[in-house]
Amino acid sequence: MTEERREPREGGSGIGGALRDAGATLLFPVIAILISFAIGAVIVLLTGNNPVTAFAALLRGAFGSPTAIGRTLLNATPLIFTGLAVAVAFRAGLFNIGGEGQFFIGAITAAGLGVALGSLGFLAIPIVLAACLLTGFLWGAIPGLLKARFGAHEVITTIMLNYIAINLAYYLALNPLRTEGLVPGTDTIDIAARIPAIGLGLGRANFGLFIALLAALVAYLLLWRTRRGFEIRAVGLSPGAAGYAGMSIGLNTVLALAIGGAFAALGGAVEVMGVYGKMTVPFVTNLGFTGIGVALLGRNHPVGVVLGALLLGALASGAQEMQFATDVPLQLANVLVAVILLLVTATKLVELIIGKRARALVAGTRLERGLGS
C-alpha cells in the first residue's frame, strides 16, 4: 500500500481555517530558522564569543524594552509592504523584482503631494496615501502590460524600471521639489499632515504599522476570498488550465503586478509620512529588495509576510545591541538572514538535516511544489 500524502488546504473556513493554512505553510520556514540559528551559534563560537550571550543580546536589542520593540516594529513596517508586493505577484507565477522602484515612486509622490496638501492637516493623510496607491498601481502595471502584450519577461522589465523609478524620484527631489537645507531633498511635510507616532515609549514607531497590517489583511481577503484572487492564484498554478476555464491570463498578469506595485508604493508613502517627513537624497535603500526575502520566508502568504518582516526587523534591531554587548560583528545578522533564506529555498537540504521521520511534518509545504504553494 502506498501512503496517501495529504496536501494542505488553502482558504479554510473562517479565521481558524486561515490560521491553520498559515501554520501549515509556515512550518517549514520555522524549522529552517531554527537550523539557521544553530549554524549562527557555530559562527559565533568561531569568533571566540559565547552564543548564549550573543543571542541574548540580540533578543534584548530587539524586544528587551519598549524602545527596542519600537525599533523592531519600525524596521518591519516597510518590509511588510514590499513583501506583499512580491508575494501577490508570486501567487500569479510572476517575479516582481521591482519593489525597490515602486517603493521610491510612492515615496516621491508622498513627499511632493504631502507638502502641497500640508495645510489640510490630518485630512491630507488619506488623500496622499490614495494617490500613492494609484501611482504604484500604474507603475506596477507597466511590466504587466509589457508581459501580457509583448511577452517581455517581468524579471527584466521590473529590474530596469527600478533604475528609472529611483533616478526619476531623485531628479524630482533635487530639482522641482528641492528645498534649501543641509541635506538635499524635498521640503518637510507639515507635522499635522504626517502619520502620528504610536507613543507608549515605542520611539519612532508610528501608525503606519497598522496600515501595513491592514494591507496584509486586504491581500489575504483579495487572494482567498474573492473571485479575482482565485483567478490570480489559478493563473499562477496552471496558466493553461486557467485559460481553458475562460480566465484572462493577460488581465490577471497585469493586475497581480499592479497590485504589488500599489503595496510597495504605499510602503514608500508610509516611510515618508510616518518616519522622515520628507524625501532626502540619498533615501533609504534596499527595502524593496529585502521584500523578496520577506516573501520567500513567509511562503508568499500574507500572515507569513508579516511574521517574516518582524523577524528581519528584529534581527536588524538586535544586531547593534549584540555588537555592543559582545565582539560579534554587526554583519552576523546579515549572515543569519542569508542562511535562513538559503535553507527556506533549499528544501531537500533541510529534509536531509531533519531526518526521514521528521519529513512528514513538512509534507505538502515543499517549495518544489512552486513558490505559490
C-alpha positions as CSV (number, residue, x, y, z in Angstrom):
1,M,0.0,0.0,0.0
2,T,1.2,3.5,-0.8
3,E,0.8,6.0,1.9
4,E,-1.5,8.8,0.9
5,R,0.0,12.2,1.2
6,R,-2.3,15.0,2.3
7,E,-2.0,18.3,0.7
8,P,-2.6,21.4,2.7
9,R,-5.9,23.1,2.2
10,E,-5.9,26.8,1.4
11,G,-8.6,29.1,2.4
12,G,-10.2,27.1,5.2
13,S,-13.5,28.5,6.6
14,G,-13.2,31.5,8.9
15,I,-10.3,32.8,10.8
16,G,-9.5,29.4,12.3
17,G,-9.1,27.9,8.8
18,A,-6.9,30.8,7.7
19,L,-4.7,30.3,10.7
20,R,-4.4,26.6,10.1
21,D,-3.5,27.2,6.5
22,A,-0.9,29.8,7.5
23,G,0.5,27.4,10.2
24,A,0.9,24.6,7.7
25,T,2.6,26.9,5.2
26,L,5.0,28.4,7.7
27,L,6.1,25.2,9.5
28,F,8.9,24.6,7.1
29,P,10.4,28.2,7.4
30,V,10.2,27.8,11.2
31,I,12.4,24.7,11.0
32,A,14.7,26.5,8.6
33,I,15.1,29.4,11.1
34,L,15.9,27.1,14.0
35,I,18.6,25.4,11.9
36,S,19.9,28.7,10.8
37,F,20.3,29.9,14.4
38,A,22.2,26.7,15.2
39,I,24.6,27.5,12.3
40,G,24.8,31.0,13.6
41,A,25.8,29.7,17.0
42,V,28.7,27.8,15.4
43,I,29.8,31.0,13.7
44,V,29.7,32.9,17.0
45,L,31.8,30.2,18.6
46,L,34.4,30.6,15.8
47,T,34.6,34.3,16.5
48,G,35.5,33.4,20.1
49,N,32.3,34.5,21.7
50,N,29.6,32.8,23.7
51,P,26.5,32.1,21.5
52,V,24.2,32.3,24.6
53,T,25.5,35.8,25.4
54,A,25.3,36.9,21.8
55,F,21.8,35.7,21.1
56,A,20.6,37.1,24.5
57,A,21.9,40.5,23.5
58,L,20.3,40.1,20.1
59,L,16.9,39.4,21.7
60,R,17.4,42.3,24.2
61,G,18.1,44.7,21.4
62,A,15.0,43.5,19.5
63,F,12.5,43.1,22.3
64,G,14.1,44.0,25.6
65,S,12.5,47.4,26.1
66,P,9.7,49.5,24.6
67,T,12.3,51.4,22.7
68,A,13.8,48.2,21.3
69,I,10.3,46.9,20.3
70,G,9.6,50.2,18.6
71,R,12.8,49.8,16.6
72,T,11.8,46.3,15.5
73,L,8.3,47.5,14.5
74,L,9.7,50.5,12.7
75,N,12.1,48.2,10.7
76,A,9.4,45.7,10.0
77,T,6.7,48.1,8.7
78,P,8.1,48.9,5.2
79,L,9.1,45.3,4.8
80,I,5.5,44.2,5.2
81,F,4.5,46.4,2.2
82,T,7.4,45.3,0.0
83,G,7.0,41.7,1.0
84,L,3.3,41.8,0.0
85,A,4.3,43.4,-3.3
86,V,6.4,40.3,-4.1
87,A,4.0,37.8,-2.6
88,V,1.0,38.8,-4.7
89,A,3.0,38.6,-7.9
90,F,4.4,35.2,-6.9
91,R,0.9,33.9,-6.4
92,A,0.3,34.7,-10.1
93,G,3.5,32.9,-11.0
94,L,5.3,36.2,-11.5
95,F,8.6,37.5,-10.1
96,N,8.3,41.2,-9.1
97,I,11.8,42.4,-8.7
98,G,10.6,46.0,-9.0
99,G,9.6,46.6,-5.4
100,E,12.5,49.0,-4.8
101,G,11.5,51.3,-7.7
102,Q,7.8,51.0,-6.8
103,F,8.8,52.0,-3.2
104,F,10.6,55.1,-4.5
105,I,7.6,56.1,-6.7
106,G,5.4,56.0,-3.6
107,A,8.0,57.9,-1.6
108,I,8.4,60.8,-4.0
109,T,4.6,61.0,-4.6
110,A,4.0,61.3,-0.9
111,A,6.9,63.8,-0.4
112,G,5.6,66.1,-3.2
113,L,1.9,65.8,-2.5
114,G,2.3,65.8,1.3
115,V,3.9,69.2,1.1
116,A,1.3,70.6,-1.3
117,L,-1.6,69.4,0.9
118,G,0.0,70.1,4.3
119,S,-2.5,72.9,5.0
120,L,-5.3,70.2,5.1
121,G,-3.8,68.7,8.2
122,F,-4.9,65.2,9.1
123,L,-7.2,65.1,6.0
124,A,-4.1,65.1,3.8
125,I,-3.1,61.7,5.0
126,P,-5.8,59.5,3.3
127,I,-5.6,61.7,0.1
128,V,-1.8,61.3,-0.1
129,L,-2.0,57.5,0.6
130,A,-4.7,57.0,-2.0
131,A,-2.6,58.9,-4.6
132,C,0.4,56.8,-3.8
133,L,-1.7,53.6,-4.2
134,L,-2.7,54.9,-7.6
135,T,0.8,55.8,-8.8
136,G,2.2,52.5,-7.5
137,F,-0.6,50.6,-9.2
138,L,0.0,52.4,-12.5
139,W,3.8,51.9,-12.3
140,G,3.4,48.2,-11.4
141,A,1.0,47.8,-14.4
142,I,3.8,48.8,-16.8
143,P,5.7,45.5,-16.6
144,G,2.4,43.6,-16.5
145,L,1.3,45.2,-19.8
146,L,4.7,44.6,-21.4
147,K,4.5,40.9,-20.5
148,A,0.8,40.4,-21.4
149,R,1.1,42.4,-24.6
150,F,4.6,41.9,-25.9
151,G,5.9,38.8,-23.9
152,A,8.6,40.8,-22.1
153,H,9.9,38.9,-19.1
154,E,8.8,40.6,-15.9
155,V,12.2,40.0,-14.2
156,I,14.0,42.1,-16.8
157,T,11.4,44.8,-17.0
158,T,10.9,45.2,-13.3
159,I,14.7,45.4,-12.7
160,M,15.1,48.0,-15.4
161,L,12.1,50.0,-14.1
162,N,13.9,50.1,-10.7
163,Y,16.6,52.3,-12.2
164,I,14.1,54.5,-13.9
165,A,12.0,55.0,-10.8
166,I,14.9,55.6,-8.4
167,N,16.6,58.1,-10.7
168,L,13.3,59.8,-11.5
169,A,12.5,60.2,-7.8
170,Y,15.9,61.6,-7.2
171,Y,15.6,64.0,-10.1
172,L,12.3,65.3,-8.8
173,A,13.6,65.6,-5.2
174,L,16.7,67.5,-6.4
175,N,15.1,69.8,-8.9
176,P,11.4,70.9,-9.0
177,L,10.7,69.7,-5.4
178,R,14.0,70.7,-3.8
179,T,14.2,73.0,-0.9
180,E,17.1,74.7,0.9
181,G,18.8,72.8,3.6
182,L,21.9,70.9,4.7
183,V,20.6,67.6,3.4
184,P,19.4,67.8,-0.2
185,G,15.8,66.8,-0.8
186,T,12.2,67.9,-0.7
187,D,10.6,70.3,1.8
188,T,9.3,68.9,5.1
189,I,5.7,67.8,5.3
190,D,3.7,69.7,7.9
191,I,3.6,67.8,11.1
192,A,-0.2,67.9,11.2
193,A,-0.3,66.1,7.8
194,R,2.0,63.3,8.9
195,I,1.2,59.8,10.2
196,P,1.4,60.2,14.0
197,A,3.7,58.1,16.3
198,I,2.1,55.3,18.4
199,G,3.7,56.6,21.6
200,L,3.8,54.2,24.6
201,G,7.6,54.6,24.6
202,L,8.0,52.9,21.2
203,G,10.2,55.6,19.8
204,R,9.6,56.5,16.1
205,A,7.2,53.5,15.5
206,N,4.1,55.0,14.0
207,F,0.6,54.1,12.9
208,G,1.9,53.1,9.6
209,L,2.4,49.7,11.2
210,F,-1.4,49.3,11.4
211,I,-1.7,50.4,7.8
212,A,0.7,47.7,6.9
213,L,-1.3,45.1,8.9
214,L,-4.4,46.3,7.2
215,A,-2.7,45.9,3.8
216,A,-1.8,42.3,4.7
217,L,-5.4,41.6,5.6
218,V,-6.6,43.1,2.3
219,A,-4.1,41.0,0.5
220,Y,-5.4,37.8,2.2
221,L,-9.0,38.7,1.6
222,L,-8.3,39.6,-2.0
223,L,-6.4,36.4,-2.8
224,W,-8.6,33.9,-0.9
225,R,-12.0,35.5,-0.6
226,T,-12.6,37.0,-4.0
227,R,-13.1,35.6,-7.5
228,R,-10.3,37.8,-8.8
229,G,-8.0,36.4,-6.2
230,F,-8.9,32.9,-7.2
231,E,-8.2,33.7,-10.8
232,I,-4.8,35.2,-9.9
233,R,-3.8,32.1,-8.0
234,A,-5.2,29.8,-10.7
235,V,-3.1,31.6,-13.3
236,G,-0.1,31.1,-11.1
237,L,-0.7,27.4,-10.6
238,S,-1.6,26.5,-14.1
239,P,-1.9,29.2,-16.8
240,G,-3.1,26.6,-19.3
241,A,-5.9,25.3,-17.2
242,A,-6.9,28.9,-16.2
243,G,-7.0,29.9,-19.8
244,Y,-9.1,26.9,-20.7
245,A,-11.5,27.8,-17.9
246,G,-12.0,31.2,-19.5
247,M,-9.8,33.2,-17.2
248,S,-7.9,36.1,-18.8
249,I,-4.2,35.4,-18.3
250,G,-3.2,38.8,-19.6
251,L,-5.5,40.7,-17.3
252,N,-4.6,38.8,-14.2
253,T,-0.9,39.2,-15.0
254,V,-1.3,43.0,-15.2
255,L,-3.4,43.1,-12.1
256,A,-1.0,41.0,-10.0
257,L,2.0,43.2,-10.8
258,A,-0.1,46.4,-10.5
259,I,-1.5,45.4,-7.1
260,G,2.1,44.5,-6.0
261,G,3.2,48.0,-7.1
262,A,0.5,49.6,-5.2
263,F,1.6,47.8,-2.0
264,A,5.2,48.8,-2.4
265,A,4.4,52.4,-3.2
266,L,2.2,52.6,-0.1
267,G,5.2,51.4,1.9
268,G,7.3,54.3,0.4
269,A,4.5,56.7,1.3
270,V,4.3,55.5,4.9
271,E,8.1,55.8,5.3
272,V,8.0,59.4,4.1
273,M,4.8,60.5,6.0
274,G,5.5,58.5,9.2
275,V,9.2,58.4,9.7
276,Y,11.2,61.0,7.7
277,G,8.6,63.7,6.8
278,K,10.4,64.3,3.5
279,M,12.5,62.6,0.8
280,T,16.2,63.2,1.1
281,V,18.9,62.3,-1.4
282,P,20.1,59.6,-0.8
283,F,17.0,58.0,0.6
284,V,16.6,54.7,2.5
285,T,17.5,51.8,0.1
286,N,17.2,48.1,-0.3
287,L,13.8,47.8,1.4
288,G,12.3,46.7,-1.9
289,F,14.9,44.0,-2.5
290,T,14.7,42.8,1.1
291,G,11.0,42.4,0.5
292,I,11.9,39.5,-1.8
293,G,13.4,37.7,1.1
294,V,10.4,38.5,3.3
295,A,8.1,37.0,0.8
296,L,10.2,33.8,0.4
297,L,10.5,33.5,4.2
298,G,6.7,33.9,4.5
299,R,6.0,31.5,1.7
300,N,4.0,34.2,-0.1
301,H,1.2,34.1,2.5
302,P,0.2,37.5,4.0
303,V,0.5,36.1,7.5
304,G,3.9,34.8,6.7
305,V,5.0,38.1,5.2
306,V,4.1,39.9,8.4
307,L,6.0,37.4,10.5
308,G,8.9,37.4,8.1
309,A,9.1,41.2,8.2
310,L,9.0,41.1,12.0
311,L,11.9,38.6,12.1
312,L,14.1,40.6,9.8
313,G,13.1,43.8,11.6
314,A,14.1,42.2,14.9
315,L,17.4,41.0,13.5
316,A,18.3,44.4,12.2
317,S,17.2,46.0,15.6
318,G,19.0,43.5,17.8
319,A,22.3,43.3,15.8
320,Q,23.5,46.6,17.2
321,E,23.0,45.6,20.8
322,M,24.7,42.3,20.0
323,Q,27.7,44.1,18.7
324,F,27.8,46.5,21.7
325,A,27.5,43.7,24.2
326,T,29.9,41.2,22.6
327,D,32.6,41.2,19.9
328,V,30.3,39.6,17.4
329,P,30.3,41.8,14.2
330,L,27.2,43.6,13.1
331,Q,27.2,41.7,9.9
332,L,26.3,38.4,11.6
333,A,22.6,39.4,11.4
334,N,23.0,39.6,7.6
335,V,24.7,36.2,7.6
336,L,21.7,34.8,9.6
337,V,19.2,36.2,7.1
338,A,21.2,34.8,4.2
339,V,21.4,31.3,5.8
340,I,17.7,31.4,6.7
341,L,16.7,32.3,3.1
342,L,19.1,29.6,1.7
343,L,17.5,26.9,3.9
344,V,14.0,28.1,3.1
345,T,14.6,27.6,-0.6
346,A,16.9,24.5,-0.3
347,T,14.1,22.2,0.9
348,K,15.9,19.0,0.1
349,L,18.9,20.1,2.2
350,V,16.6,20.8,5.2
351,E,14.8,17.5,4.8
352,L,18.2,15.8,4.8
353,I,19.2,17.6,8.0
354,I,16.0,17.0,9.9
355,G,15.8,13.3,9.0
356,K,13.4,11.0,7.3
357,R,10.8,10.7,10.1
358,A,10.5,14.5,10.5
359,R,9.8,14.9,6.8
360,A,6.2,14.0,7.4
361,L,5.8,17.2,9.5
362,V,6.5,19.4,6.5
363,A,5.0,17.2,3.8
364,G,3.0,19.3,1.4
365,T,4.8,22.5,2.2
366,R,7.8,22.0,0.0
367,L,8.9,24.7,-2.3
368,E,9.3,22.3,-5.2
369,R,5.5,22.4,-5.5
370,G,6.0,26.0,-6.5
371,L,6.6,29.4,-4.9
372,G,2.9,29.9,-4.8
373,S,2.3,26.9,-2.5
